[in-house]
């Protein structure tokens, strides 16, 4: 039976695979299709599509957009079945998000310097092969400079919310993100709802154009899978799934941990058509 993994990350955000490596791993694990859903960027999609075409693997362009509902961070997955996203308001919004991320990194560095931690922007940039910057790259730079022992220590001491170097970030609203995805010809899906604690807002999100829930996720419990699958039936939403693999990192989910049946992929495609 053909299966897919529709939640994957590469070096273009906070993953460790290149898009080409992602394609090779997907083939090795018997997947028929994958979706690249890097955080707030689609810069890796052309490389993914080129590698997937050469390998005979179906590749879906996607993105994981960081949004906000009240004070709660919410992640929205967008899946695209044509190329309208390239010349859309979404592309402009993601470009803006990249600039916001870069400015946030600079603010992190200022705070770290004020704490006596001698980190530079060049240190952080050196940890990002694809030019995208974020907290994982700051953590990696701290490890490389031997200022902490591990990425986990970097987050626990400095980079998590409530820690001394933490910097808040701008996030678009869920409704804005859903609108951008739909105008770009895509399908908007709520990522890992079991981790977001926004069940009370899902009906409202549906009214705003949400098409589905990520029912199967590597961190969802069996009870959560049952709960969200029932919710998709109640609200008339699509049920999707993905591993949320970031590459071969410690304690991270492996590519293909979630194997979505092909009819679920077709349901996504048909929703657009």
Phi and psi in degrees as GROMACS dihedral restraints (atoms count N, CA, C in turn):
[ dihedral_restraints ]
;  ai    aj    ak    al  type     phi  dphi    fc
    3     4     5     6     1   -70.7    20    10
    4     5     6     7     1   136.5    20    10
    6     7     8     9     1  -136.3    20    10
    7     8     9    10     1   164.3    20    10
    9    10    11    12     1  -141.4    20    10
   10    11    12    13     1   159.2    20    10
   12    13    14    15     1  -124.1    20    10
   13    14    15    16     1   115.4    20    10
   15    16    17    18     1  -109.6    20    10
   16    17    18    19     1    25.9    20    10
   18    19    20    21     1  -148.9    20    10
   19    20    21    22     1    94.7    20    10
   21    22    23    24     1  -139.4    20    10
   22    23    24    25     1   150.8    20    10
   24    25    26    27     1  -127.3    20    10
   25    26    27    28     1   153.3    20    10
   27    28    29    30     1  -130.3    20    10
   28    29    30    31     1  -172.2    20    10
   30    31    32    33     1   -65.3    20    10
   31    32    33    34     1   -12.2    20    10
   33    34    35    36     1   -71.3    20    10
   34    35    36    37     1   -14.1    20    10
   36    37    38    39     1  -129.4    20    10
   37    38    39    40     1  -104.9    20    10
   39    40    41    42     1  -119.9    20    10
   40    41    42    43     1    24.6    20    10
   42    43    44    45     1   -95.0    20    10
   43    44    45    46     1   178.3    20    10
   45    46    47    48     1  -112.9    20    10
   46    47    48    49     1   -18.6    20    10
   48    49    50    51     1   -77.6    20    10
   49    50    51    52     1   149.0    20    10
   51    52    53    54     1   -79.6    20    10
   52    53    54    55     1   162.7    20    10
   54    55    56    57     1   -57.7    20    10
   55    56    57    58     1   -37.9    20    10
   57    58    59    60     1   -65.9    20    10
   58    59    60    61     1   -39.8    20    10
   60    61    62    63     1   -64.7    20    10
   61    62    63    64     1   -36.5    20    10
   63    64    65    66     1   -61.5    20    10
   64    65    66    67     1   -43.2    20    10
   66    67    68    69     1   -62.4    20    10
   67    68    69    70     1   -45.2    20    10
   69    70    71    72     1   -62.6    20    10
   70    71    72    73     1   -42.2    20    10
   72    73    74    75     1   -65.7    20    10
   73    74    75    76     1   -38.7    20    10
   75    76    77    78     1   -63.1    20    10
   76    77    78    79     1   -42.9    20    10
   78    79    80    81     1   -61.2    20    10
   79    80    81    82     1   -44.9    20    10
   81    82    83    84     1   -62.7    20    10
   82    83    84    85     1   -27.6    20    10
   84    85    86    87     1   -96.4    20    10
   85    86    87    88     1     8.3    20    10
   87    88    89    90     1    77.4    20    10
   88    89    90    91     1    23.4    20    10
   90    91    92    93     1   -84.6    20    10
   91    92    93    94     1   143.9    20    10
   93    94    95    96     1   -92.8    20    10
   94    95    96    97     1   -22.6    20    10
   96    97    98    99     1  -152.8    20    10
   97    98    99   100     1   151.3    20    10
   99   100   101   102     1  -138.3    20    10
  100   101   102   103     1   157.9    20    10
  102   103   104   105     1  -124.1    20    10
  103   104   105   106     1   129.0    20    10
  105   106   107   108     1   -88.9    20    10
  106   107   108   109     1   121.2    20    10
  108   109   110   111     1  -129.3    20    10
  109   110   111   112     1    59.5    20    10
  111   112   113   114     1   -63.5    20    10
  112   113   114   115     1   156.3    20    10
  114   115   116   117     1   -71.5    20    10
  115   116   117   118     1   115.4    20    10
  117   118   119   120     1    57.9    20    10
  118   119   120   121     1    25.5    20    10
  120   121   122   123     1  -154.5    20    10
  121   122   123   124     1   146.5    20    10
  123   124   125   126     1  -119.7    20    10
  124   125   126   127     1    21.9    20    10
  126   127   128   129     1   -63.6    20    10
  127   128   129   130     1   -26.6    20    10
  129   130   131   132     1   -85.6    20    10
  130   131   132   133     1    -5.1    20    10
  132   133   134   135     1   -63.9    20    10
  133   134   135   136     1   -47.2    20    10
  135   136   137   138     1   -57.1    20    10
  136   137   138   139     1   -41.6    20    10
  138   139   140   141     1   -64.9    20    10
  139   140   141   142     1   -40.9    20    10
  141   142   143   144     1   -61.5    20    10
  142   143   144   145     1   -47.7    20    10
  144   145   146   147     1   -64.9    20    10
  145   146   147   148     1   -36.9    20    10
  147   148   149   150     1   -63.8    20    10
  148   149   150   151     1   -46.4    20    10
  150   151   152   153     1   -66.7    20    10
  151   152   153   154     1   -40.0    20    10
  153   154   155   156     1   -67.8    20    10
  154   155   156   157     1   -39.5    20    10
  156   157   158   159     1   -61.7    20    10
  157   158   159   160     1   -43.9    20    10
  159   160   161   162     1   -64.4    20    10
  160   161   162   163     1   -30.4    20    10
  162   163   164   165     1   -92.7    20    10
  163   164   165   166     1    -8.2    20    10
  165   166   167   168     1    74.9    20    10
  166   167   168   169     1    27.1    20    10
  168   169   170   171     1  -106.8    20    10
  169   170   171   172     1   138.8    20    10
  171   172   173   174     1   -75.7    20    10
  172   173   174   175     1   128.5    20    10
  174   175   176   177     1  -125.8    20    10
  175   176   177   178     1   128.0    20    10
  177   178   179   180     1  -105.4    20    10
  178   179   180   181     1   125.7    20    10
  180   181   182   183     1   -68.2    20    10
  181   182   183   184     1   135.4    20    10
  183   184   185   186     1  -153.2    20    10
  184   185   186   187     1   179.0    20    10
  186   187   188   189     1  -160.0    20    10
  187   188   189   190     1   151.1    20    10
  189   190   191   192     1  -114.2    20    10
  190   191   192   193     1   110.0    20    10
  192   193   194   195     1   -96.3    20    10
  193   194   195   196     1   130.0    20    10
  195   196   197   198     1   -84.7    20    10
  196   197   198   199     1   119.5    20    10
  198   199   200   201     1  -127.4    20    10
  199   200   201   202     1  -177.4    20    10
  201   202   203   204     1  -141.2    20    10
  202   203   204   205     1   134.9    20    10
  204   205   206   207     1  -121.3    20    10
  205   206   207   208     1   110.1    20    10
  207   208   209   210     1    56.7    20    10
  208   209   210   211     1  -121.4    20    10
  210   211   212   213     1  -101.2    20    10
  211   212   213   214     1     7.0    20    10
  213   214   215   216     1   -94.3    20    10
  214   215   216   217     1   129.3    20    10
  216   217   218   219     1   -75.8    20    10
  217   218   219   220     1   131.4    20    10
  219   220   221   222     1  -130.7    20    10
  220   221   222   223     1   134.0    20    10
  222   223   224   225     1  -103.4    20    10
  223   224   225   226     1   129.8    20    10
  225   226   227   228     1  -116.6    20    10
  226   227   228   229     1   128.8    20    10
  228   229   230   231     1   -94.0    20    10
  229   230   231   232     1   133.5    20    10
  231   232   233   234     1  -116.1    20    10
  232   233   234   235     1   129.9    20    10
  234   235   236   237     1  -117.8    20    10
  235   236   237   238     1   135.5    20    10
  237   238   239   240     1  -123.5    20    10
  238   239   240   241     1   134.1    20    10
  240   241   242   243     1  -116.4    20    10
  241   242   243   244     1    13.8    20    10
  243   244   245   246     1  -151.6    20    10
  244   245   246   247     1  -171.5    20    10
  246   247   248   249     1  -101.1    20    10
  247   248   249   250     1    15.5    20    10
  249   250   251   252     1   -62.7    20    10
  250   251   252   253     1   -24.6    20    10
  252   253   254   255     1   -62.2    20    10
  253   254   255   256     1   -25.1    20    10
  255   256   257   258     1   -65.4    20    10
  256   257   258   259     1   -33.2    20    10
  258   259   260   261     1  -120.1    20    10
  259   260   261   262     1    45.8    20    10
  261   262   263   264     1  -117.4    20    10
  262   263   264   265     1   170.1    20    10
  264   265   266   267     1   -63.7    20    10
  265   266   267   268     1   -25.5    20    10
  267   268   269   270     1   -62.0    20    10
  268   269   270   271     1   -45.7    20    10
  270   271   272   273     1   -57.3    20    10
  271   272   273   274     1   -42.1    20    10
  273   274   275   276     1   -66.0    20    10
  274   275   276   277     1   -40.2    20    10
  276   277   278   279     1   -65.0    20    10
  277   278   279   280     1   -38.5    20    10
  279   280   281   282     1   -70.6    20    10
  280   281   282   283     1   -35.1    20    10
  282   283   284   285     1   -61.7    20    10
  283   284   285   286     1   -42.5    20    10
  285   286   287   288     1   -62.9    20    10
  286   287   288   289     1   -41.1    20    10
  288   289   290   291     1   -62.2    20    10
  289   290   291   292     1   -36.6    20    10
  291   292   293   294     1   -63.7    20    10
  292   293   294   295     1   -43.1    20    10
  294   295   296   297     1   -63.5    20    10
  295   296   297   298     1   -39.2    20    10
  297   298   299   300     1   -64.0    20    10
  298   299   300   301     1   -41.7    20    10
  300   301   302   303     1   -60.3    20    10
  301   302   303   304     1   -43.9    20    10
  303   304   305   306     1   -64.2    20    10
  304   305   306   307     1   -41.4    20    10
  306   307   308   309     1   -66.8    20    10
  307   308   309   310     1   -36.4    20    10
  309   310   311   312     1   -63.5    20    10
  310   311   312   313     1   -40.0    20    10
  312   313   314   315     1   -60.0    20    10
  313   314   315   316     1   -42.3    20    10
  315   316   317   318     1   -60.9    20    10
  316   317   318   319     1   -39.6    20    10
  318   319   320   321     1   -67.6    20    10
  319   320   321   322     1   -37.8    20    10
  321   322   323   324     1   -58.4    20    10
  322   323   324   325     1   -44.7    20    10
  324   325   326   327     1   -63.8    20    10
  325   326   327   328     1   -41.4    20    10
  327   328   329   330     1   -58.7    20    10
  328   329   330   331     1   -46.4    20    10
  330   331   332   333     1   -64.4    20    10
  331   332   333   334     1   -41.2    20    10
  333   334   335   336     1   -62.7    20    10
  334   335   336   337     1   -42.2    20    10
  336   337   338   339     1   -61.8    20    10
  337   338   339   340     1   -39.4    20    10
  339   340   341   342     1   -64.9    20    10
  340   341   342   343     1   -25.6    20    10
  342   343   344   345     1   -86.7    20    10
  343   344   345   346     1     1.9    20    10
  345   346   347   348     1    87.7    20    10
  346   347   348   349     1    14.3    20    10
  348   349   350   351     1   -97.2    20    10
  349   350   351   352     1   112.4    20    10
  351   352   353   354     1   -83.3    20    10
  352   353   354   355     1    67.5    20    10
  354   355   356   357     1  -103.0    20    10
  355   356   357   358     1   145.8    20    10
  357   358   359   360     1  -120.5    20    10
  358   359   360   361     1   163.7    20    10
  360   361   362   363     1   -62.2    20    10
  361   362   363   364     1   -36.4    20    10
  363   364   365   366     1   -61.5    20    10
  364   365   366   367     1   -36.7    20    10
  366   367   368   369     1   -60.2    20    10
  367   368   369   370     1   -42.5    20    10
  369   370   371   372     1   -72.7    20    10
  370   371   372   373     1   -44.5    20    10
  372   373   374   375     1   -58.5    20    10
  373   374   375   376     1   -35.6    20    10
  375   376   377   378     1   -64.9    20    10
  376   377   378   379     1   -16.7    20    10
  378   379   380   381     1   -93.8    20    10
  379   380   381   382     1     0.0    20    10
  381   382   383   384     1  -119.2    20    10
  382   383   384   385     1   106.9    20    10
  384   385   386   387     1   -73.0    20    10
  385   386   387   388     1   -22.0    20    10
  387   388   389   390     1  -107.6    20    10
  388   389   390   391     1     4.0    20    10
  390   391   392   393     1    90.6    20    10
  391   392   393   394     1   -15.2    20    10
  393   394   395   396     1   -80.3    20    10
  394   395   396   397     1   134.9    20    10
  396   397   398   399     1  -118.3    20    10
  397   398   399   400     1   143.9    20    10
  399   400   401   402     1  -165.2    20    10
  400   401   402   403     1  -174.7    20    10
  402   403   404   405     1   -57.8    20    10
  403   404   405   406     1   -39.6    20    10
  405   406   407   408     1   -58.4    20    10
  406   407   408   409     1   -34.1    20    10
  408   409   410   411     1   -73.0    20    10
  409   410   411   412     1   -33.6    20    10
  411   412   413   414     1   -63.3    20    10
  412   413   414   415     1   -44.3    20    10
  414   415   416   417     1   -61.6    20    10
  415   416   417   418     1   -43.7    20    10
  417   418   419   420     1   -63.0    20    10
  418   419   420   421     1   -38.8    20    10
  420   421   422   423     1   -65.0    20    10
  421   422   423   424     1   -38.6    20    10
  423   424   425   426     1   -63.2    20    10
  424   425   426   427     1   -38.2    20    10
  426   427   428   429     1   -67.7    20    10
  427   428   429   430     1   -45.2    20    10
  429   430   431   432     1   -60.6    20    10
  430   431   432   433     1   -37.5    20    10
  432   433   434   435     1   -80.9    20    10
  433   434   435   436     1     0.7    20    10
  435   436   437   438     1    60.4    20    10
  436   437   438   439     1    34.0    20    10
  438   439   440   441     1   -90.2    20    10
  439   440   441   442     1   -19.0    20    10
  441   442   443   444     1  -140.4    20    10
  442   443   444   445     1   166.6    20    10
  444   445   446   447     1   -88.3    20    10
  445   446   447   448     1   -23.7    20    10
  447   448   449   450     1  -155.6    20    10
  448   449   450   451     1   164.0    20    10
  450   451   452   453     1   -60.7    20    10
  451   452   453   454     1   -41.0    20    10
  453   454   455   456     1   -59.6    20    10
  454   455   456   457     1   -41.9    20    10
  456   457   458   459     1   -64.1    20    10
  457   458   459   460     1   -38.6    20    10
  459   460   461   462     1   -59.4    20    10
  460   461   462   463     1   -44.6    20    10
  462   463   464   465     1   -68.7    20    10
  463   464   465   466     1   -44.5    20    10
  465   466   467   468     1   -66.1    20    10
  466   467   468   469     1   -33.7    20    10
  468   469   470   471     1   -88.8    20    10
  469   470   471   472     1   -34.9    20    10
  471   472   473   474     1  -128.9    20    10
  472   473   474   475     1   -38.3    20    10
  474   475   476   477     1  -102.8    20    10
  475   476   477   478     1   -15.9    20    10
  477   478   479   480     1   -74.0    20    10
  478   479   480   481     1   159.1    20    10
  480   481   482   483     1   -56.0    20    10
  481   482   483   484     1   133.0    20    10
  483   484   485   486     1    92.6    20    10
  484   485   486   487     1   -11.0    20    10
  486   487   488   489     1   -89.1    20    10
  487   488   489   490     1   161.5    20    10
  489   490   491   492     1   -65.9    20    10
  490   491   492   493     1   -21.2    20    10
  492   493   494   495     1  -104.1    20    10
  493   494   495   496     1     4.1    20    10
  495   496   497   498     1   -64.1    20    10
  496   497   498   499     1   139.7    20    10
  498   499   500   501     1  -126.2    20    10
  499   500   501   502     1   126.3    20    10
  501   502   503   504     1   -67.6    20    10
  502   503   504   505     1   158.5    20    10
  504   505   506   507     1  -132.0    20    10
  505   506   507   508     1   155.7    20    10
  507   508   509   510     1   -72.7    20    10
  508   509   510   511     1   139.6    20    10
  510   511   512   513     1  -136.5    20    10
  511   512   513   514     1   138.3    20    10
  513   514   515   516     1   -73.0    20    10
  514   515   516   517     1   161.9    20    10
  516   517   518   519     1   -75.6    20    10
  517   518   519   520     1   161.5    20    10
  519   520   521   522     1   -58.2    20    10
  520   521   522   523     1   -44.5    20    10
  522   523   524   525     1   -61.1    20    10
  523   524   525   526     1   -40.8    20    10
  525   526   527   528     1   -61.5    20    10
  526   527   528   529     1   -45.5    20    10
  528   529   530   531     1   -64.6    20    10
  529   530   531   532     1   -43.9    20    10
  531   532   533   534     1   -59.2    20    10
  532   533   534   535     1   -43.4    20    10
  534   535   536   537     1   -60.8    20    10
  535   536   537   538     1   -43.6    20    10
  537   538   539   540     1   -61.3    20    10
  538   539   540   541     1   -44.3    20    10
  540   541   542   543     1   -63.5    20    10
  541   542   543   544     1   -45.2    20    10
  543   544   545   546     1   -67.1    20    10
  544   545   546   547     1   -40.8    20    10
  546   547   548   549     1   -67.2    20    10
  547   548   549   550     1   -22.9    20    10
  549   550   551   552     1   -87.3    20    10
  550   551   552   553     1     6.6    20    10
  552   553   554   555     1    83.8    20    10
  553   554   555   556     1    21.4    20    10
  555   556   557   558     1  -111.5    20    10
  556   557   558   559     1   179.6    20    10
  558   559   560   561     1  -111.2    20    10
  559   560   561   562     1   128.3    20    10
  561   562   563   564     1   -99.0    20    10
  562   563   564   565     1   125.8    20    10
  564   565   566   567     1  -129.6    20    10
  565   566   567   568     1   135.0    20    10
  567   568   569   570     1   -75.4    20    10
  568   569   570   571     1   120.5    20    10
  570   571   572   573     1   -75.7    20    10
  571   572   573   574     1   143.3    20    10
  573   574   575   576     1    24.9    20    10
  574   575   576   577     1    66.6    20    10
  576   577   578   579     1   -59.2    20    10
  577   578   579   580     1   -25.8    20    10
  579   580   581   582     1   -67.2    20    10
  580   581   582   583     1   -15.6    20    10
  582   583   584   585     1  -100.8    20    10
  583   584   585   586     1    -7.0    20    10
  585   586   587   588     1  -100.8    20    10
  586   587   588   589     1   -21.2    20    10
  588   589   590   591     1    57.2    20    10
  589   590   591   592     1    47.1    20    10
  591   592   593   594     1  -127.4    20    10
  592   593   594   595     1    28.8    20    10
  594   595   596   597     1   -53.1    20    10
  595   596   597   598     1   -38.8    20    10
  597   598   599   600     1   -66.8    20    10
  598   599   600   601     1   -15.5    20    10
  600   601   602   603     1  -101.3    20    10
  601   602   603   604     1    -4.2    20    10
  603   604   605   606     1   -66.0    20    10
  604   605   606   607     1   -39.9    20    10
  606   607   608   609     1   -62.1    20    10
  607   608   609   610     1   -41.0    20    10
  609   610   611   612     1   -62.3    20    10
  610   611   612   613     1   -42.0    20    10
  612   613   614   615     1   -62.7    20    10
  613   614   615   616     1   -38.6    20    10
  615   616   617   618     1   -60.5    20    10
  616   617   618   619     1   -42.4    20    10
  618   619   620   621     1   -62.4    20    10
  619   620   621   622     1   -25.9    20    10
  621   622   623   624     1   -85.4    20    10
  622   623   624   625     1    -5.9    20    10
  624   625   626   627     1   118.3    20    10
  625   626   627   628     1     5.4    20    10
  627   628   629   630     1   -60.9    20    10
  628   629   630   631     1   133.9    20    10
  630   631   632   633     1  -102.4    20    10
  631   632   633   634     1   -23.8    20    10
  633   634   635   636     1  -161.5    20    10
  634   635   636   637     1   173.4    20    10
  636   637   638   639     1  -122.4    20    10
  637   638   639   640     1   141.5    20    10
  639   640   641   642     1   -80.4    20    10
  640   641   642   643     1    88.4    20    10
  642   643   644   645     1   -70.6    20    10
  643   644   645   646     1   -48.7    20    10
  645   646   647   648     1   -95.6    20    10
  646   647   648   649     1   116.4    20    10
  648   649   650   651     1  -143.7    20    10
  649   650   651   652     1   149.7    20    10
  651   652   653   654     1   -61.3    20    10
  652   653   654   655     1   -22.3    20    10
  654   655   656   657     1  -106.0    20    10
  655   656   657   658     1     4.8    20    10
  657   658   659   660     1   -81.5    20    10
  658   659   660   661     1   138.1    20    10
  660   661   662   663     1   -79.2    20    10
  661   662   663   664     1   162.1    20    10
  663   664   665   666     1   -55.3    20    10
  664   665   666   667     1   -37.1    20    10
  666   667   668   669     1   -65.0    20    10
  667   668   669   670     1   -38.5    20    10
  669   670   671   672     1   -68.5    20    10
  670   671   672   673     1   -39.5    20    10
  672   673   674   675     1   -58.6    20    10
  673   674   675   676     1   -47.1    20    10
  675   676   677   678     1   -60.3    20    10
  676   677   678   679     1   -43.4    20    10
  678   679   680   681     1   -62.7    20    10
  679   680   681   682     1   -49.0    20    10
  681   682   683   684     1   -76.8    20    10
  682   683   684   685     1   -28.6    20    10
  684   685   686   687     1   -65.6    20    10
  685   686   687   688     1   -41.0    20    10
  687   688   689   690     1   -63.8    20    10
  688   689   690   691     1   -37.7    20    10
  690   691   692   693     1   -65.6    20    10
  691   692   693   694     1   -37.5    20    10
  693   694   695   696     1   -63.2    20    10
  694   695   696   697     1   -38.6    20    10
  696   697   698   699     1   -66.6    20    10
  697   698   699   700     1   -40.4    20    10
  699   700   701   702     1   -66.2    20    10
  700   701   702   703     1   -40.2    20    10
  702   703   704   705     1   -99.2    20    10
  703   704   705   706     1    -3.8    20    10
  705   706   707   708     1    72.5    20    10
  706   707   708   709     1    38.8    20    10
  708   709   710   711     1  -105.2    20    10
  709   710   711   712     1   158.9    20    10
  711   712   713   714     1   -76.0    20    10
  712   713   714   715     1   151.5    20    10
  714   715   716   717     1  -112.8    20    10
  715   716   717   718     1   120.2    20    10
  717   718   719   720     1  -123.2    20    10
  718   719   720   721     1  -177.9    20    10
  720   721   722   723     1  -166.4    20    10
  721   722   723   724     1   153.8    20    10
  723   724   725   726     1  -166.7    20    10
  724   725   726   727     1   158.7    20    10
  726   727   728   729     1   -77.2    20    10
  727   728   729   730     1   -27.1    20    10
  729   730   731   732     1    66.4    20    10
  730   731   732   733     1    36.2    20    10
  732   733   734   735     1   -69.9    20    10
  733   734   735   736     1   133.4    20    10
  735   736   737   738     1  -111.1    20    10
  736   737   738   739     1    10.0    20    10
  738   739   740   741     1   108.2    20    10
  739   740   741   742     1  -176.6    20    10
  741   742   743   744     1   -78.2    20    10
  742   743   744   745     1    68.1    20    10
  744   745   746   747     1  -105.3    20    10
  745   746   747   748     1   159.4    20    10
  747   748   749   750     1   -61.1    20    10
  748   749   750   751     1   128.6    20    10
  750   751   752   753     1    66.9    20    10
  751   752   753   754     1     9.1    20    10
  753   754   755   756     1   -89.1    20    10
  754   755   756   757     1   155.3    20    10
  756   757   758   759     1   -69.3    20    10
  757   758   759   760     1   143.1    20    10
  759   760   761   762     1   -82.5    20    10
  760   761   762   763     1   150.4    20    10
  762   763   764   765     1   -57.2    20    10
  763   764   765   766     1   132.8    20    10
  765   766   767   768     1    85.8    20    10
  766   767   768   769     1     2.5    20    10
  768   769   770   771     1   -57.0    20    10
  769   770   771   772     1   -38.3    20    10
  771   772   773   774     1  -103.8    20    10
  772   773   774   775     1   128.4    20    10
  774   775   776   777     1  -123.2    20    10
  775   776   777   778     1    98.6    20    10
  777   778   779   780     1   -80.6    20    10
  778   779   780   781     1   126.1    20    10
  780   781   782   783     1   -58.2    20    10
  781   782   783   784     1   147.8    20    10
  783   784   785   786     1   -61.4    20    10
  784   785   786   787     1   -32.1    20    10
  786   787   788   789     1   -63.8    20    10
  787   788   789   790     1   -25.3    20    10
  789   790   791   792     1   -71.8    20    10
  790   791   792   793     1   -36.0    20    10
  792   793   794   795     1   -64.9    20    10
  793   794   795   796     1   -44.2    20    10
  795   796   797   798     1   -63.6    20    10
  796   797   798   799     1   -34.3    20    10
  798   799   800   801     1   -63.6    20    10
  799   800   801   802     1   -38.7    20    10
  801   802   803   804     1   -61.3    20    10
  802   803   804   805     1   -48.0    20    10
  804   805   806   807     1   -61.7    20    10
  805   806   807   808     1   -42.0    20    10
  807   808   809   810     1   -68.2    20    10
  808   809   810   811     1   -28.5    20    10
  810   811   812   813     1   -62.3    20    10
  811   812   813   814     1   -37.7    20    10
  813   814   815   816     1   -68.6    20    10
  814   815   816   817     1   -43.6    20    10
